[in-house]
Amino acid sequence: MAYVITAPCLGEKFGECVDVCPVDCIAEGKDQYFIDPDICIDCGACQAVCPVDAIFHEEDMLPEDEMYLQKAREFFGAAE
């Protein structure tokens, strides 16, 4: 399981989440940040500092937010 950055981050890109991530699993995309679901250690540090409340644990996402997990998977799959 992993944390996922959802819609409130679109266009915001403050970046506090990147600074606190202990495993450097957050990367900047074109319109938002993404968390690599294969590297995330579920520590929750990013969620605690997100100024727009865009970060949710995968198990706590609403069905309409599941597309953001897929976007993250595609983002990191393309970067490999």
Residue pairs with C-beta under 8 A, 6 or more apart in sequence:
1 42
1 57
1 58
1 59
2 35
2 36
2 37
2 38
2 40
2 42
2 57
2 58
2 69
3 35
3 40
3 42
3 44
3 46
3 47
3 55
3 56
3 57
3 58
4 35
4 37
4 55
4 56
4 57
4 58
4 61
4 65
4 68
4 69
4 72
5 17
5 26
5 32
5 33
5 34
5 35
5 46
5 50
5 54
5 55
5 68
5 72
6 54
6 55
6 56
6 61
6 65
6 68
7 54
7 65
7 68
8 52
8 53
8 54
9 32
9 33
9 50
9 52
9 54
9 55
10 31
10 32
11 31
11 32
12 32
12 51
12 52
12 54
13 28
13 32
13 33
14 50
14 51
14 52
15 28
15 33
16 49
16 50
16 51
17 26
17 33
17 35
17 46
17 49
17 50
17 55
18 26
18 27
18 28
18 33
19 49
20 45
20 46
20 48
20 49
21 45
21 46
22 41
22 43
22 45
23 39
23 40
23 41
24 39
25 35
25 36
25 39
25 40
25 41
26 33
26 34
26 35
26 36
26 46
27 33
27 34
27 36
27 75
27 76
27 79
28 34
29 75
32 54
34 71
34 72
34 75
34 76
35 46
35 55
35 72
36 72
36 76
37 58
37 69
37 72
37 73
37 76
38 76
42 57
44 57
46 55
47 55
47 56
47 57
56 65
58 69
61 68
61 69
